[in-house]
């Protein structure tokens, strides 16, 4: 409930609490993430096992058979709290308002961790699963001379259409059969040597404010379980390699992160330094016009009319424009001025890798430190993060002889 109050303040007061927001709190970003469970990570582990755990904790059993399984933002918080209760009942502990602020390493082995800058706890093994937006962890590791690296990531915008239009395009007709679900889409295009693709497409969804600290704006999207909102939205993002970024240095682990932060700050400034985001009608963006007005948007903090060509780095804007033109040819009617672009979509994956041993899954240089999930650079969604979490726990158990 406290987290929900903090979320409401983002919209009502334009105020972001860096410790409690859409990314931080019980269940992390996943709690308010839509609950898409489709994954291509089948080689990384047992997808069905992870699905079965979700069903055990309250997800609908349909996710076990659906081609593109989806839980829904409205159902996820209860599932997460049920997981927490089960952990406590099994003898585990959950500590809220407990922030990792230091790590002590002795002779290349984890020795202890500090919580809230005053409490030290000794552990032989620490699973570091802090999520893709916990930038303070990257800075901490770097300061402690624990190796991190810049990694490729993706960044772009989130585009919103009327769901009715997407249904018409995808189902090839004006009459929507009530037995058919709201239509989705998946688009990809190679533009000037970089991939541009749709990400986290949300039929019947909303666009949400996902900044994690003041002085930035970030968008994300999700849908309720029935996907019954009148809008569809999707991230449209450009694959970015560290070597393609300004000020690239192989020795700088923060080059991708700094680019991400720069885009988020620039968008925040362009929209008036609130949680409103800069926005532009799709054809206006392609043709370089400032939009005079907008259709209704699902993004509750509001949008500001800005020419995104002047806000986004050229390496992004020129590729996005070419991709939107190509997408309009693949989906007739997609490239319409009734669609609105919201910027930026910048947290698709972590911009930093915390390297680990392929066999033990422990950090390359620190035994007992297990980089895990999205924040470590080894996952990009609920299912891949769940599988990676299972793999890391299994690795700890194998180290201690509990598993073969």
Secondary structure, DSSP 8 states (H G I E B T S, - for coil): -HHHHHHHHHHHT---BTTBSSSSSTTGGGGGS--B---S-TTTS-HHHHHHHHHHTT--GGGGT-TT-B--HHHHHHHHHHHHHHHHHTT----TT--EEEEEEETTEEEEEEETTTEEEE-S-EEE---TT-HHHHHHHHHTT---EE--EEEEEEEEEEHHHHHHHHHTSSS--TTS-------EEEETTEEEEEEEEETTEEEEE--SSSS---EEEEE-TT--SSEEEEEEEEEE-GGGSTT--TT-TTHHHHHHHHHHHHHHHHTTSSS-EEEEEHHHHHHT---S-----S-TT-EEE--TTTTS-HHHHHHHHHHHHHHHHHSTT-S-TTSEEEEEE--SS-SEE--B-TTT-SBSSSBTEEE-HHHHTS--SHHHHHHHHHHHHHHHHHHTTS--
